[in-house]
């Protein structure tokens, strides 16, 4: 992503779809994702590592 995503935006982080929850420290944002074990986790990641979703996801 070229700019910091807004709260509520869906993006791709590694192999999962995540929801941006808001700003964290420095160049990081808080995300919510569901991991392979089925547990929902909240994590701070660098927003530069988030990729926009492709068109036609659904």
DSSP file (Angstrom, degrees, kcal/mol; ACC not computed):
  #  RESIDUE AA STRUCTURE BP1 BP2  ACC     N-H-->O    O-->H-N    N-H-->O    O-->H-N    TCO  KAPPA ALPHA  PHI   PSI    X-CA   Y-CA   Z-CA
    1    1 A X              0   0    0      0, 0.0    49,-0.1     0, 0.0     4,-0.0   0.000 360.0 360.0 360.0 143.6    0.0    0.0    0.0
    2    2 A X        +     0   0    0      1,-0.1     2,-0.3     2,-0.1    46,-0.1   0.756 360.0  25.3 -84.0 -25.4    1.3    3.5   -0.8
    3    3 A X  S    S-     0   0    0     44,-0.1     2,-0.1    45,-0.0    -1,-0.1  -0.906 100.8 -77.1-135.1 164.7   -0.3    5.2    2.2
    4    4 A X        -     0   0    0     -2,-0.3    -2,-0.1     1,-0.1    19,-0.0  -0.400  54.9-118.8 -63.5 129.3   -1.4    4.2    5.6
    5    5 A X        -     0   0    0     -2,-0.1     2,-0.1     1,-0.1    -1,-0.1  -0.322  25.3-115.1 -70.9 152.0   -4.7    2.3    5.4
    6    6 A X    >   -     0   0    0      1,-0.1     3,-1.7     2,-0.0    14,-0.2  -0.406  41.5 -81.7 -81.6 160.6   -7.8    3.6    7.2
    7    7 A X  T 3  S+     0   0    0      1,-0.2    14,-0.2    14,-0.1    -1,-0.1  -0.376 117.2  26.7 -61.5 137.4   -9.6    1.9   10.1
    8    8 A X  T 3  S+     0   0    0     12,-3.2    -1,-0.2     1,-0.3     2,-0.2   0.356  87.5 137.8  90.5  -5.2  -11.9   -0.9    8.9
    9    9 A X    <   -     0   0    0     -3,-1.7    11,-2.8    11,-0.2     2,-0.4  -0.499  48.0-137.5 -74.1 140.6  -10.0   -1.5    5.6
   10   10 A X  E     +A   19   0A   0      9,-0.2    43,-0.5    -2,-0.2     2,-0.3  -0.826  34.0 159.0 -97.5 140.3   -9.5   -5.1    4.6
   11   11 A X  E     -A   18   0A   0      7,-2.2     7,-2.9    -2,-0.4     2,-0.5  -0.879  40.2-100.9-147.8 175.5   -6.0   -6.0    3.3
   12   12 A X  E     -AB  17  51A   0     39,-3.1    39,-2.8    -2,-0.3     2,-0.4  -0.924  29.8-179.5-107.8 131.1   -3.8   -9.0    2.7
   13   13 A X  E >   -A   16   0A   0      3,-2.7     3,-1.9    -2,-0.5     2,-0.3  -0.971  64.6 -48.8-130.8 116.1   -1.0   -9.8    5.2
   14   14 A X  T 3  S-     0   0    0     -2,-0.4    37,-0.0    35,-0.4    -2,-0.0  -0.433 123.7 -18.9  55.0-116.7    1.1  -12.8    4.3
   15   15 A X  T 3  S+     0   0    0     -2,-0.3     2,-0.3    -3,-0.1    -1,-0.2   0.184 124.0  71.7-106.0  18.2   -1.3  -15.6    3.6
   16   16 A X  E <  S-A   13   0A   0     -3,-1.9    -3,-2.7    17,-0.0     2,-0.4  -0.925  75.5-117.7-135.2 158.8   -4.4  -14.2    5.3
   17   17 A X  E     -A   12   0A   0     -2,-0.3    17,-0.4    -5,-0.2     2,-0.3  -0.788  40.0-172.5 -89.6 133.1   -7.0  -11.5    4.9
   18   18 A X  E     -A   11   0A   0     -7,-2.9    -7,-2.2    -2,-0.4     2,-0.4  -0.854  21.9-133.5-127.6 160.3   -6.9   -9.0    7.8
   19   19 A X  E     -AC  10  32A   0     13,-2.1    13,-2.2    -2,-0.3     2,-0.5  -0.960  24.3-127.5-113.0 132.5   -8.9   -6.0    9.0
   20   20 A X  E     - C   0  31A   0    -11,-2.8   -12,-3.2    -2,-0.4    11,-0.2  -0.676  23.8-177.1 -80.3 125.7   -7.1   -2.8   10.0
   21   21 A X  E     -     0   0A   0      9,-3.2     2,-0.3    -2,-0.5    10,-0.2   0.726  51.3 -75.0 -95.7 -26.2   -8.2   -1.8   13.5
   22   22 A X  E     - C   0  30A   0      8,-1.1     8,-3.0   -16,-0.1    -1,-0.3  -0.938  64.2 -34.7 154.7-176.2   -6.2    1.5   13.8
   23   23 A X  E     - C   0  29A   0     -2,-0.3     6,-0.3     6,-0.2     2,-0.2  -0.360  44.0-178.8 -74.5 150.5   -2.9    3.1   14.3
   24   24 A X        -     0   0    0      4,-2.3     4,-0.2     1,-0.2     2,-0.1  -0.510  47.2 -47.3-124.2-161.7   -0.2    1.7   16.6
   25   25 A X  S >  S-     0   0    0     -2,-0.2     3,-1.2     2,-0.1    -1,-0.2  -0.386 102.0 -21.1 -75.0 152.8    3.3    3.2   17.3
   26   26 A X  T 3  S-     0   0    0      1,-0.2    -2,-0.2    -2,-0.1     2,-0.1  -0.239 131.4 -15.3  52.5-126.0    5.6    4.5   14.6
   27   27 A X  T 3  S+     0   0    0     -4,-0.1    20,-1.6     2,-0.0    21,-0.4  -0.199 111.6 107.9-101.4  41.1    4.8    3.1   11.2
   28   28 A X  E <   - D   0  46A   0     -3,-1.2    -4,-2.3    18,-0.3     2,-0.3  -0.834  47.4-162.3-120.2 155.3    2.6    0.3   12.5
   29   29 A X  E     -CD  23  45A   0     16,-2.8    16,-2.5    -2,-0.3     2,-0.4  -0.949  25.5-115.5-129.8 153.6   -1.1   -0.5   12.5
   30   30 A X  E     -CD  22  44A   0     -8,-3.0    -9,-3.2    -2,-0.3    -8,-1.1  -0.749  36.6-172.2 -87.0 134.9   -3.2   -2.9   14.6
   31   31 A X  E     -CD  20  43A   0     12,-3.1    12,-2.0    -2,-0.4     2,-0.4  -0.886  17.9-144.6-125.0 158.3   -4.8   -5.7   12.6
   32   32 A X  E     +CD  19  42A   0    -13,-2.2   -13,-2.1    -2,-0.3     2,-0.3  -0.990  30.9 158.2-120.9 130.7   -7.3   -8.5   13.4
   33   33 A X  E     - D   0  41A   0      8,-2.4     8,-3.1    -2,-0.4     2,-0.5  -0.961  39.1-123.1-146.6 162.5   -6.9  -11.9   11.7
   34   34 A X  E     - D   0  40A   0    -17,-0.4     6,-0.2    -2,-0.3   -17,-0.1  -0.956  32.2-148.2-110.5 122.4   -7.9  -15.5   12.1
   35   35 A X    >   -     0   0    0      4,-2.1     3,-2.3    -2,-0.5   -19,-0.0  -0.220  32.8 -91.2 -85.1 175.3   -5.0  -17.9   12.2
   36   36 A X  T 3  S+     0   0    0      1,-0.3    -1,-0.1     2,-0.1    -2,-0.0   0.767 124.7  59.3 -59.5 -28.4   -4.8  -21.5   10.9
   37   37 A X  T 3  S-     0   0    0      2,-0.2    -1,-0.3     1,-0.0     3,-0.1   0.452 117.7-111.3 -82.6   1.2   -5.8  -22.8   14.4
   38   38 A X  S <  S+     0   0    0     -3,-2.3     2,-0.4     1,-0.3    -2,-0.1   0.478  74.7 131.5  87.4   3.3   -9.1  -20.8   14.2
   39   39 A X        -     0   0    0      1,-0.0    -4,-2.1    -5,-0.0     2,-0.3  -0.758  56.4-128.4 -94.3 133.4   -8.2  -18.3   16.9
   40   40 A X  E     -D   34   0A   0     -2,-0.4     2,-0.4    -6,-0.2    -6,-0.2  -0.633  32.3-174.4 -78.3 132.9   -8.7  -14.6   16.3
   41   41 A X  E     -D   33   0A   0     -8,-3.1    -8,-2.4    -2,-0.3     2,-0.5  -0.959  21.0-145.7-131.4 148.8   -5.6  -12.5   17.0
   42   42 A X  E     +D   32   0A   0     -2,-0.4     2,-0.3   -10,-0.2   -10,-0.2  -0.956  28.6 171.8-112.7 131.8   -4.8   -8.9   17.1
   43   43 A X  E     -D   31   0A   0    -12,-2.0   -12,-3.1    -2,-0.5     2,-0.5  -0.969  33.0-127.2-141.0 148.8   -1.3   -7.9   16.0
   44   44 A X  E     +D   30   0A   0     -2,-0.3     2,-0.3   -14,-0.2   -14,-0.2  -0.891  39.0 167.5 -96.8 126.4    0.7   -4.7   15.3
   45   45 A X  E     -D   29   0A   0    -16,-2.5   -16,-2.8    -2,-0.5     2,-0.3  -0.921  43.9 -92.4-133.9 159.3    2.4   -4.9   11.9
   46   46 A X  E >   -D   28   0A   0     -2,-0.3     3,-1.8   -18,-0.2   -18,-0.3  -0.589  31.5-139.0 -71.4 129.6    4.2   -2.4    9.6
   47   47 A X  G >  S+     0   0    0    -20,-1.6     3,-1.4    -2,-0.3    -1,-0.2   0.745  99.0  69.8 -66.1 -21.5    1.6   -1.0    7.3
   48   48 A X  G 3  S+     0   0    0    -21,-0.4    -1,-0.3     1,-0.3   -20,-0.1   0.750  93.3  59.3 -66.1 -21.7    4.1   -1.1    4.4
   49   49 A X  G <  S+     0   0    0     -3,-1.8   -35,-0.4     2,-0.1     2,-0.3   0.517  85.2  98.0 -84.7  -5.7    3.7   -5.0    4.6
   50   50 A X    <   -     0   0    0     -3,-1.4     2,-0.4    -4,-0.2   -37,-0.2  -0.656  60.9-155.5 -83.9 138.7    0.0   -4.8    3.9
   51   51 A X  B     -B   12   0A   0    -39,-2.8   -39,-3.1    -2,-0.3     3,-0.1  -0.897  20.4-111.7-112.4 142.3   -1.1   -5.5    0.3
   52   52 A X        -     0   0    0     -2,-0.4   -41,-0.2   -41,-0.2     2,-0.1  -0.351  39.6-102.1 -67.2 153.6   -4.4   -4.2   -1.2
   53   53 A X        -     0   0    0    -43,-0.5     2,-0.1     1,-0.1    -1,-0.1  -0.469  36.6-113.5 -73.8 148.2   -7.0   -6.9   -2.0
   54   54 A X    >   -     0   0    0     -2,-0.1     3,-0.6     1,-0.1     2,-0.1  -0.433  37.3 -95.5 -76.2 156.0   -7.4   -7.9   -5.6
   55   55 A X  T 3  S+     0   0    0      1,-0.2    -1,-0.1    -2,-0.1     0, 0.0  -0.416 106.7  29.8 -68.2 147.7  -10.6   -7.0   -7.5
   56   56 A X  T 3   +     0   0    0     -2,-0.1    -1,-0.2    -3,-0.1    -2,-0.1   0.817  67.4 150.2  75.1  31.3  -13.2   -9.8   -7.6
   57   57 A X    <         0   0    0     -3,-0.6    -2,-0.1     1,-0.2    -1,-0.0   0.903 360.0 360.0 -62.3 -40.3  -12.3  -11.4   -4.3
   58   58 A X              0   0    0      0, 0.0    -1,-0.2     0, 0.0    -3,-0.1   0.390 360.0 360.0-104.3 360.0  -15.9  -12.5   -3.9
